[in-house]
Amino acid sequence: MRTDANLAALKEFLANHCGDIFGACASIGLSVQFVSQWQKDDPQVNADILEAQRVGFQRIESEIIRRAVHGVAEPVFYQGEVVGYKQQYSDGLLQTLAKGRLRDIYG
């Protein structure tokens, strides 16, 4: 159903769940095809949904930055016991981020 409440729920889910349109639709009981047609029929709804997805995608980018630049703590084991942690960084994620953000330099 094309209601303001459904649109608000879609936007909130998209912004909070990395732009997941399938999850957003399922969460409120709408089909992806229905929402896609709604977007085609109403430019403002389309703009609202795309903006909510953009915000959601920023969550993904933040996680990439966290893992690539700040790293994640991985446990160090000795004789089956955790004796400490080491910071593990992802060079692959950093390369992907550089290619996306710094295309002129890293293509």
C-alpha positions as CSV (number, residue, x, y, z in Angstrom):
1,M,0.0,0.0,0.0
2,R,1.3,3.4,-0.9
3,T,1.2,5.2,2.4
4,D,3.4,7.8,4.1
5,A,3.8,5.2,7.0
6,N,5.1,2.6,4.6
7,L,7.5,5.0,2.9
8,A,8.8,6.1,6.3
9,A,9.3,2.5,7.4
10,L,11.1,1.7,4.1
11,K,13.4,4.8,4.5
12,E,14.2,4.0,8.2
13,F,15.1,0.3,7.4
14,L,17.2,1.3,4.4
15,A,19.2,3.9,6.4
16,N,19.7,1.5,9.3
17,H,20.4,-1.7,7.4
18,C,23.0,-0.8,4.7
19,G,20.5,0.0,2.0
20,D,19.0,-3.5,1.9
21,I,15.9,-3.1,-0.3
22,F,14.9,-6.7,0.0
23,G,15.0,-6.6,3.8
24,A,13.2,-3.3,3.9
25,C,10.4,-4.6,1.7
26,A,10.1,-7.8,3.7
27,S,10.1,-5.9,7.0
28,I,6.8,-4.1,6.1
29,G,5.2,-6.8,3.9
30,L,5.7,-5.2,0.5
31,S,7.2,-6.8,-2.6
32,V,10.3,-5.4,-4.2
33,Q,8.4,-5.2,-7.5
34,F,5.7,-3.1,-5.8
35,V,8.2,-0.7,-4.4
36,S,10.1,-0.5,-7.7
37,Q,6.9,0.4,-9.5
38,W,6.1,3.0,-6.7
39,Q,9.5,4.5,-7.4
40,K,8.8,4.7,-11.1
41,D,5.4,6.3,-10.6
42,D,6.5,8.9,-8.0
43,P,9.8,10.8,-8.5
44,Q,9.7,12.1,-4.9
45,V,9.4,8.5,-3.5
46,N,12.2,7.5,-5.8
47,A,14.4,10.3,-4.5
48,D,13.5,9.5,-0.8
49,I,14.3,5.8,-1.2
50,L,17.6,6.6,-3.1
51,E,18.6,9.0,-0.3
52,A,17.8,6.4,2.4
53,Q,19.9,3.8,0.5
54,R,22.8,6.3,0.2
55,V,22.7,6.8,4.0
56,G,22.6,3.1,4.5
57,F,25.5,2.5,2.1
58,Q,27.6,4.9,4.3
59,R,27.3,2.3,7.1
60,I,29.1,-0.1,4.8
61,E,31.8,2.4,4.0
62,S,32.2,3.1,7.7
63,E,32.7,-0.6,8.4
64,I,35.2,-0.8,5.5
65,I,37.2,2.1,7.0
66,R,37.1,0.6,10.5
67,R,38.4,-2.8,9.3
68,A,41.0,-1.4,6.9
69,V,42.3,1.6,8.7
70,H,41.6,1.0,12.4
71,G,41.7,-2.8,12.3
72,V,39.9,-5.4,14.4
73,A,41.2,-7.1,17.5
74,E,41.9,-10.8,16.9
75,P,42.6,-13.1,19.9
76,V,46.0,-14.6,20.3
77,F,45.9,-18.1,21.7
78,Y,48.5,-20.1,23.7
79,Q,47.7,-23.6,24.8
80,G,44.1,-23.1,24.0
81,E,43.7,-19.9,26.1
82,V,43.4,-16.3,25.0
83,V,46.6,-14.6,26.1
84,G,46.1,-11.3,24.3
85,Y,44.9,-9.6,21.2
86,K,46.6,-8.3,18.0
87,Q,45.2,-5.7,15.7
88,Q,44.5,-7.1,12.3
89,Y,44.1,-4.7,9.3
90,S,42.7,-5.5,5.9
91,D,44.9,-4.4,3.0
92,G,42.3,-5.7,0.5
93,L,39.6,-3.5,1.9
94,L,42.0,-0.5,2.0
95,Q,42.8,-1.1,-1.7
96,T,39.1,-1.3,-2.6
97,L,38.5,1.9,-0.6
98,A,41.4,3.7,-2.3
99,K,40.2,2.6,-5.8
100,G,36.7,3.8,-5.1
101,R,37.6,7.1,-3.4
102,L,40.8,8.0,-5.2
103,R,40.1,6.8,-8.7
104,D,42.4,9.4,-10.3
105,I,45.3,8.0,-8.4
106,Y,44.5,4.3,-7.9
107,G,42.1,3.7,-10.9
